[in-house]
Amino acid sequence: MMFVHTDTKSPTSPLRALSVLVFLLLLIHLCTGQSLIGSSQPIVATHGDNVTLPCRLDPAEDVTDLTVEWTRPDLDPRFVHVRRSGQELVSKKHPWFRERTSLFINELKHGNISLKLSRVKLSDQGTYRCFIPGKEKLSSVQLFVASDAVSSPVITLAGVDKTTGGVVLHCSSSRWHPEPEVLWLDGEGNLLSAGPTETVRGPDDLYTVSSRVTVEKRHSNSFTCRVQQNNINQTTEAEIHIQDDFFIFLSSSNVPIIIGWAVSLAVCIIVILSLVFLFLKRRQNKTITKRSRSEETEEGEKKKSSKRNKNKGPVVDDLETKRTTSQQNPLLSLDGVQRKEEPEEEVERLRKQLENKETEFKEKQTELHKLRTENQRLKTDLQNLENKLQRKQTDAEREEKRLKDQLESKTKKVKDRGAEIQQLQDQNRDLQRLNQDLENKNKQLERNQTAAEREEERLKSQTKQSAGRVSESQSSQVKSSSSVSQSSTIIVDEIDPEGKYIHLRNLSSEDQPLGGWRMDVKVDDRKHIMYTFRRFTLRAKETVTIWAAGCGKSLSTKTELVWAGQPSWGTGNQTVVTLFNDSRQEVTRRTRTARH
């Protein structure tokens, strides 16, 4: 009982384990399924070059028989390249990419469906998607197209900022793609604050950018204009150095302020001198007043003394008067002289100071006049430079406009020519197709006409042969052959004049088995050559060609047979081909007579 129990349980356990294993394998396959791998980085191509947009199936698998689509979602139609059933569908692709895209056919078996894009145009820039509908796999590749004729930046002096006194620099660069950015740097590589970049897109899809910046005097006075496009790693720059004299020249524009300060200083000096003069004048008046008061006091004392001395007698009075006079006169005279000299010296000193100030003032006026003259000259030079710069800028703008108009005209002509060429190519293809159809119809008509003529000749030949036979047996045989020929639908369609091939044609609407049939070929009085058909069926309304060995064909097909071991039977005056069925009855005969 234990043995039977074990035997009944054993098949269940392996099946359960196998189911779990299959489930795990399916789970692993689903988790690690195939994917299309493109490029994680943008692809950069130069205008006019060829570029490959990578895309492959991982893990690799043969996609030769699968449908592969390359598209650009922003276009209408969006198809760039479509391959289905081993053929490219040209009618579905966008006209921009006609005859410019291809796949690597030999790499399809390895899962590589990368797209080769030839003669890259600026309009080719965008995001491309590779897609395999049968596997629902999708990947994207971004393409940037760089211009091959970028112009170097041109830096010019655009004028002067009147508010700050700085120099305004202008930088421009053209023929860029994609759109770049403009940066300004000083001599130490520091970024400068500039105005917004002006961008103009031309009819050829190329960008022209320009920018302005106001700079002031720095250590090196060197400034760099850098134009760059980070997506394509393309950079170009130009540098300009401004002399210190130019900034000094610009700083002279502050001369009016200097003049104002000089005039104010002169006025202040004059006011101060006037105040000093008034102060000294007032002081002198006070001195004179004090002197007069002291003299009055002395005279009063003299009068009192004279009254006291009147009683002493005239002699004493005279002596006292003389003594007093002799004692006081020297002091009075010295004091008077000193008092007179002090104001005069002070006035002389002030006069000299005034003369010095007047001299300095005249010198300042002369210097101020020179500064005014220099300022006027610098203003005139600056105005001339600005006018000259304005004229050059106007000429440059006019020339740029003329060149743009010329370029637009040329571009329009090229587009018109391209449209005409495309139209002519389409007409040429249509004409070639019509010519091919006409040639095919002519060939078909010639074959039908030849078949009708041969059939007519065959019937005439059979009629002559039937009429020339005398014996009854031969007559009956001819009648039998004739009836067979008339009832047969297989004819000898053509005999090669060089003895290389023979055409047999089935005129009926049903297939005709030729197994066991024989074809007899006789050229003039030479030996008969016999060919036997083995398991061959001539389809309705079709023709089979029997080739001599070594005359152009080496393998037999459904419409061509090779007569193995039989070289060309050559040429002669008369070649007779007779076809017998498997009952050895004559089915048809054709005679070809050489024309001399």
C-alpha positions in Angstrom: 0.0 0.0 0.0 2.9 2.4 0.7 4.3 1.7 -2.8 1.1 2.5 -4.5 0.6 5.7 -2.5 4.1 6.9 -3.4 3.5 6.1 -7.1 0.3 8.1 -7.3 1.9 11.2 -5.7 5.1 11.3 -7.7 3.8 12.8 -11.1 2.2 15.7 -9.3 5.3 17.1 -7.7 7.5 17.5 -10.9 4.6 19.0 -12.7 4.1 21.6 -10.0 7.8 22.4 -9.9 7.9 22.7 -13.7 4.9 25.1 -13.6 6.7 27.2 -11.0 9.8 27.3 -13.1 7.9 28.3 -16.3 6.1 31.0 -14.3 9.5 32.4 -13.0 11.0 32.3 -16.5 8.0 34.2 -17.9 8.2 36.7 -15.0 11.9 37.3 -15.7 11.2 37.7 -19.4 8.5 40.3 -18.7 10.7 42.2 -16.2 13.7 42.2 -18.5 11.9 42.7 -21.8 13.4 44.1 -25.0 13.8 47.9 -25.5 14.9 50.3 -28.2 18.0 52.2 -27.3 18.7 55.5 -29.0 21.2 58.2 -27.8 21.1 59.8 -24.4 23.0 62.8 -25.8 21.9 65.1 -28.6 23.4 64.3 -32.0 25.2 67.3 -33.6 25.6 67.5 -37.4 27.1 70.2 -39.6 25.0 71.6 -42.5 25.6 69.6 -45.6 27.2 66.5 -43.9 25.8 63.0 -43.5 24.7 61.9 -40.0 23.6 58.6 -38.4 20.8 58.6 -35.8 21.4 55.6 -33.6 18.7 53.1 -32.6 19.0 49.4 -31.8 16.9 46.7 -30.2 18.3 45.2 -27.0 18.6 42.3 -26.7 19.4 42.0 -30.4 16.8 40.3 -32.7 16.4 40.0 -36.4 14.0 42.8 -37.5 14.4 42.3 -41.3 10.8 41.2 -41.8 9.3 43.7 -39.2 7.9 47.1 -39.8 10.2 49.9 -38.9 9.2 53.6 -38.6 11.2 56.8 -38.2 9.0 59.9 -37.5 9.2 63.5 -36.5 6.0 64.5 -34.5 6.3 68.2 -35.5 5.9 67.5 -39.2 2.9 66.6 -41.4 3.2 64.0 -42.6 5.3 62.9 -39.7 7.0 59.9 -41.4 10.8 60.3 -42.1 11.4 56.7 -43.2 9.1 53.6 -43.3 10.1 50.0 -44.1 7.4 47.4 -44.4 7.6 43.8 -45.7 11.2 44.4 -46.7 10.4 47.5 -48.8 10.7 51.2 -48.2 7.3 53.1 -48.5 8.4 56.2 -50.3 4.9 57.5 -50.7 4.4 57.9 -46.9 7.6 59.9 -46.1 7.7 63.7 -45.8 8.9 65.4 -49.1 11.9 67.0 -47.1 13.5 63.6 -46.7 12.9 62.2 -50.2 16.0 60.3 -51.4 18.0 61.3 -48.2 17.2 58.5 -45.7 18.3 54.9 -45.6 18.7 52.0 -43.1 21.7 49.7 -42.7 20.1 46.6 -44.4 22.9 44.2 -43.4 22.5 45.3 -39.7 18.8 44.7 -39.5 19.4 41.0 -38.6 21.3 42.3 -35.5 18.5 44.6 -34.4 20.2 47.8 -35.6 17.6 50.1 -37.1 19.8 53.3 -37.1 18.8 55.9 -39.7 21.4 57.5 -42.1 20.4 61.0 -43.0 22.3 62.5 -46.0 23.0 66.1 -47.0 21.7 67.5 -43.7 19.7 70.7 -43.8 19.0 73.3 -41.2 15.3 72.3 -41.2 16.3 68.7 -40.2 16.9 69.9 -36.6 14.4 68.3 -34.2 13.4 65.2 -32.2 13.2 61.9 -34.2 11.5 58.7 -33.0 12.3 55.2 -34.0 9.4 52.8 -33.6 8.7 49.1 -34.2 4.9 48.7 -34.3 5.0 44.9 -34.0 6.8 45.1 -30.6 5.4 48.4 -29.4 8.9 49.7 -28.8 9.8 53.4 -29.1 12.9 55.5 -28.6 13.8 59.2 -29.3 16.9 60.9 -30.7 17.5 64.7 -30.7 19.4 66.2 -33.6 21.0 69.7 -33.7 22.2 71.1 -37.0 25.1 73.6 -36.8 25.9 76.2 -39.4 29.1 75.8 -41.4 29.6 79.5 -42.0 29.4 81.3 -38.7 30.9 84.8 -38.8 33.3 86.1 -36.2 31.8 88.8 -33.8 32.4 92.4 -34.9 32.8 95.0 -32.1 32.2 98.7 -32.8 31.9 101.9 -30.8 28.2 102.8 -30.7 28.5 106.1 -28.8 28.7 107.6 -25.3 26.3 107.2 -22.4 25.7 110.8 -21.4 24.4 109.9 -17.9 27.5 107.9 -16.8 30.1 109.1 -19.3 30.8 105.4 -20.3 31.5 104.0 -23.7 28.7 102.1 -25.5 30.1 99.0 -27.4 28.1 97.1 -30.0 28.7 93.5 -31.0 27.1 91.5 -33.8 27.6 88.0 -35.4 25.6 86.3 -38.1 24.9 82.9 -39.8 24.3 81.0 -36.6 22.2 77.9 -36.1 20.8 77.1 -33.6 20.2 80.4 -31.9 23.2 81.4 -29.8 23.7 83.6 -26.7 26.0 86.7 -26.4 28.2 87.4 -23.4 30.4 90.4 -22.5 33.5 90.0 -20.3 36.2 92.4 -19.0 40.0 91.8 -19.1 39.8 89.6 -16.0 37.1 87.4 -17.4 34.3 88.8 -15.3 30.8 88.9 -16.8 29.5 92.4 -17.6 25.9 93.4 -17.3 24.6 94.1 -20.9 21.3 94.8 -22.5 19.0 92.2 -24.0 20.3 90.3 -27.0 18.6 91.3 -30.3 18.0 88.2 -32.6 16.9 88.3 -36.2 16.0 85.0 -38.1 16.6 85.2 -41.8 14.8 83.5 -44.7 17.6 80.9 -44.7 16.8 79.9 -41.1 20.1 81.4 -39.9 20.3 83.7 -36.9 21.9 87.2 -36.6 22.5 88.3 -33.0 23.7 91.6 -31.6 24.2 93.1 -28.1 25.2 96.4 -26.5 27.1 97.1 -23.3 28.2 100.3 -21.5 31.8 100.1 -20.1 33.8 102.5 -17.9 37.6 102.9 -17.4 39.1 99.7 -15.9 42.5 98.4 -15.1 43.1 96.8 -18.5 40.4 98.5 -20.6 40.1 95.2 -22.6 36.6 93.9 -23.3 35.5 90.6 -25.0 32.3 89.8 -26.9 31.7 86.0 -26.8 29.0 84.3 -28.9 28.3 80.7 -28.0 25.9 77.8 -28.6 26.2 75.3 -25.8 24.0 72.6 -27.5 26.6 72.2 -30.3 29.7 73.3 -28.3 30.4 76.1 -30.7 32.0 79.4 -29.5 33.6 82.4 -31.2 34.7 85.7 -29.7 36.3 89.1 -30.4 38.3 91.5 -28.2 38.6 95.3 -28.2 41.1 97.5 -26.3 40.2 101.1 -25.5 43.0 103.6 -24.8 43.1 105.6 -21.6 43.2 108.8 -23.6 39.7 108.0 -24.9 38.3 107.9 -21.3 40.2 111.2 -20.5 38.7 112.6 -23.6 35.3 111.5 -22.3 36.0 112.9 -18.8 36.5 116.3 -20.3 32.8 116.4 -20.8 32.7 117.4 -17.1 34.4 120.7 -17.9 31.2 122.7 -17.2 31.2 121.4 -13.7 34.8 122.4 -13.2 34.0 125.9 -14.6 31.1 126.2 -12.2 33.4 125.3 -9.3 36.1 127.8 -10.5 33.6 130.7 -10.8 32.1 129.9 -7.3 35.6 129.9 -5.9 36.5 133.2 -7.5 33.2 134.7 -6.2 34.0 133.4 -2.7 37.5 135.0 -2.8 36.1 138.4 -3.9 33.5 138.3 -1.0 36.2 137.4 1.5 38.5 140.2 0.3 35.6 142.6 0.5 34.8 141.6 4.1 38.5 141.9 5.0 38.7 145.4 3.5 35.6 146.5 5.3 37.0 145.1 8.6 40.2 147.0 8.2 38.4 150.2 7.2 36.3 150.0 10.3 39.4 149.3 12.5 41.1 152.4 11.0 38.1 154.5 11.8 38.1 153.3 15.4 41.9 154.2 15.7 41.3 157.7 14.3 38.4 158.2 16.8 40.5 157.2 19.7 43.3 159.5 18.6 41.1 162.5 18.4 39.7 161.8 21.9 43.2 161.6 23.4 44.2 164.9 21.8 41.1 166.6 23.2 41.9 165.3 26.7 45.5 166.6 26.4 44.3 170.0 25.3 41.9 170.2 28.3 44.7 169.4 30.7 46.9 172.1 29.0 44.2 174.6 29.6 43.9 173.7 33.2 47.6 173.9 33.7 47.7 177.3 32.0 45.1 178.7 34.4 47.0 177.4 37.5 50.2 179.0 36.3 48.8 182.4 35.5 49.4 183.6 39.1 53.0 182.5 39.0 53.9 185.1 36.5 54.6 185.3 32.9 58.2 184.2 33.4 57.2 181.0 35.1 54.4 180.4 32.6 56.8 180.8 29.7 59.3 178.5 31.2 56.6 175.9 32.0 55.2 176.2 28.6 58.5 175.8 27.0 59.4 172.8 29.2 56.1 171.1 28.6 56.4 171.7 24.9 59.9 170.6 24.8 59.0 167.4 26.6 55.8 166.6 24.8 56.6 167.5 21.2 58.9 164.6 20.4 56.4 162.1 21.8 53.5 163.7 20.0 55.3 163.8 16.7 56.5 160.1 17.0 53.1 158.8 18.0 51.5 160.7 15.2 53.9 159.3 12.7 53.5 155.8 14.0 49.7 156.1 13.9 49.8 157.3 10.4 52.1 154.6 9.2 50.1 151.6 10.6 47.0 152.1 8.5 49.0 152.8 5.4 51.0 149.6 5.8 47.8 147.6 6.4 46.2 149.2 3.3 49.4 148.5 1.3 49.4 144.9 2.5 45.7 144.4 1.6 46.3 146.1 -1.7 49.1 143.7 -2.5 46.9 140.7 -1.4 44.1 142.0 -3.6 46.5 142.4 -6.6 47.7 138.8 -6.0 44.1 137.6 -5.8 43.2 139.5 -9.0 46.3 138.0 -10.7 45.2 134.5 -9.6 41.6 135.3 -10.7 42.9 136.4 -14.1 45.0 133.2 -14.4 41.9 131.1 -13.4 39.9 133.0 -16.0 42.6 132.3 -18.6 42.7 128.6 -17.6 38.9 128.5 -17.6 38.9 130.0 -21.1 41.3 127.4 -22.3 39.2 124.7 -20.7 36.1 126.1 -22.4 38.0 126.2 -25.8 39.3 122.6 -25.3 35.9 121.5 -24.2 34.3 123.0 -27.3 37.0 121.4 -29.5 36.4 118.0 -27.9 32.7 118.4 -28.3 33.2 119.2 -31.9 35.5 116.2 -32.4 33.1 113.9 -30.5 30.2 115.2 -32.6 32.2 114.5 -35.8 33.1 111.0 -34.6 29.4 110.3 -33.7 28.3 111.6 -37.1 31.0 109.5 -38.9 30.0 106.5 -36.8 26.3 107.1 -37.6 27.1 107.4 -41.3 29.1 104.2 -41.2 26.4 102.4 -39.3 23.8 103.7 -41.7 25.9 102.5 -44.6 26.4 99.1 -42.9 22.6 98.8 -42.3 21.9 99.8 -45.9 24.5 97.2 -47.1 23.1 94.6 -44.8 19.5 95.2 -46.1 20.8 95.1 -49.6 22.5 91.8 -49.0 19.5 90.4 -47.2 17.2 91.4 -50.1 19.7 89.8 -52.5 19.8 86.7 -50.4 16.0 86.5 -50.2 15.8 86.9 -53.9 18.4 84.2 -54.5 16.7 81.9 -52.0 13.4 82.4 -53.7 14.9 81.7 -57.1 16.6 78.5 -55.7 13.3 77.4 -54.2 11.5 78.1 -57.5 14.2 76.2 -59.4 14.0 73.3 -56.9 10.2 73.2 -57.4 10.6 73.2 -61.1 13.3 70.5 -61.0 11.1 68.4 -58.7 8.2 68.9 -61.1 10.4 67.9 -64.1 11.6 64.9 -62.2 8.1 63.8 -61.5 7.1 64.3 -65.1 10.2 62.4 -66.2 9.3 59.5 -64.0 5.7 59.5 -65.3 7.0 59.6 -68.8 9.4 56.7 -68.2 6.6 54.7 -66.7 4.3 55.5 -69.7 7.2 54.5 -72.0 7.7 51.3 -70.2 4.0 50.5 -70.3 4.0 51.3 -74.0 7.0 49.1 -74.7 5.4 46.2 -72.8 2.2 46.6 -74.7 4.1 46.8 -78.0 6.1 43.7 -77.1 2.9 41.9 -76.2 1.3 43.0 -79.5 4.3 41.8 -81.4 4.2 38.5 -79.7 0.5 38.1 -80.4 1.0 39.1 -84.0 4.0 36.7 -84.4 1.9 33.9 -82.8 -0.9 34.6 -85.2 1.4 34.6 -88.2 3.0 31.4 -87.1 -0.3 29.8 -86.6 -1.3 30.9 -90.1 1.9 29.5 -91.5 1.4 26.2 -89.6 -2.1 25.8 -91.0 -1.0 26.6 -94.5 1.8 24.1 -94.2 -0.5 21.4 -92.9 -3.0 22.1 -95.7 -0.2 21.7 -98.3 1.1 18.5 -96.7 -2.4 17.0 -96.5 -3.1 17.8 -100.2 0.2 16.2 -101.3 -0.3 12.9 -99.7 -1.5 10.2 -102.1 -1.6 7.0 -100.2 -4.8 6.2 -98.3 -2.9 5.2 -95.2 -0.8 8.3 -95.4 -3.9 10.3 -96.2 -5.8 8.9 -93.2 -2.7 9.5 -91.1 -2.4 13.1 -92.3 -6.1 13.5 -91.7 -5.6 12.1 -88.2 -2.6 14.4 -87.6 -4.5 17.3 -89.0 -7.4 16.7 -86.8 -5.1 16.3 -83.8 -3.4 19.5 -84.8 -6.6 21.3 -85.1 -7.8 20.0 -81.8 -4.5 20.7 -80.0 -3.9 24.0 -78.2 -0.1 23.7 -78.0 1.8 25.3 -80.8 5.5 26.0 -81.7 5.6 29.7 -81.1 9.1 30.6 -82.2 12.3 28.9 -83.5 15.6 30.8 -82.9 17.4 31.4 -86.2 20.7 30.7 -84.5 19.5 27.4 -83.0 19.6 28.4 -79.4 16.0 28.1 -78.2 12.4 27.1 -79.1 9.2 28.6 -77.8 6.1 26.5 -77.1 2.8 28.2 -76.3 -0.4 27.0 -74.6 -3.4 28.8 -76.3 -6.1 27.2 -74.1 -7.4 28.5 -70.8 -6.4 25.2 -69.0 -3.0 23.9 -67.9 -1.5 21.2 -70.2 0.6 18.4 -68.7 3.6 17.6 -71.1 5.0 14.6 -69.2 6.2 12.0 -71.8 5.8 14.4 -74.7 8.6 14.6 -77.3 9.9 17.3 -79.5 11.7 16.5 -82.7 14.1 19.0 -84.3 15.6 18.4 -87.8 17.8 20.9 -89.6 18.1 20.3 -93.4 19.4 16.7 -93.9 21.0 16.3 -90.5 20.1 13.7 -88.0 16.9 14.1 -85.9 17.3 15.5 -82.4 14.7 14.4 -79.9 13.8 16.1 -76.5 11.6 14.3 -74.0 9.5 16.3 -71.4 9.6 14.9 -67.8 6.8 15.9 -65.4 6.3 19.4 -66.8 3.0 21.3 -67.0 2.6 24.2 -69.4 0.2 26.7 -67.7 -2.7 28.3 -69.5 -1.9 31.2 -71.9 1.8 30.9 -71.0 4.9 30.1 -73.0 7.8 27.8 -72.2 11.3 28.2 -73.7 13.5 25.2 -74.3 17.2 26.4 -74.3 20.1 24.5 -75.8 22.9 23.9 -73.2 25.4 26.7 -72.8 23.2 29.3 -74.5 22.3 31.6 -71.7 20.6 29.5 -69.0 21.9 27.0 -66.6 18.9 26.2 -64.4 15.3 25.2 -65.3 12.3 27.1 -64.1 8.5 27.1 -64.5 8.8 29.0 -67.8 12.3 28.0 -69.0 13.8 24.5 -69.5 17.4 23.6 -70.3 18.1 20.9 -72.8 20.9 19.1 -70.9 23.8 17.8 -73.0 22.4 19.3 -76.2 24.4 22.2 -77.6 23.0 24.5 -80.2 21.6 22.7 -83.2 22.9 25.4 -85.5 21.4 27.0 -88.5 20.3 25.8 -91.9 18.1 26.5 -94.9 15.2 24.7 -93.2 14.5 23.8 -89.6 11.5 21.6 -88.8 10.2 21.2 -85.2 7.5 18.6 -84.6 5.8 18.0 -81.2 4.4 14.5 -80.3 2.2 13.7 -77.3 2.7 10.8 -75.0 0.8 8.5 -77.5 3.3 9.4 -80.2 0.7 11.3 -82.2 1.8 14.5 -83.9 0.4 17.5 -82.1 1.9 20.4 -84.0 4.7 21.2 -86.5 6.5 24.3 -87.5 8.9 24.8 -90.3 11.3 27.7 -90.5 12.9 28.5 -93.8 16.0 30.7 -93.9 15.7 33.9 -96.0 18.5 34.6 -98.4 
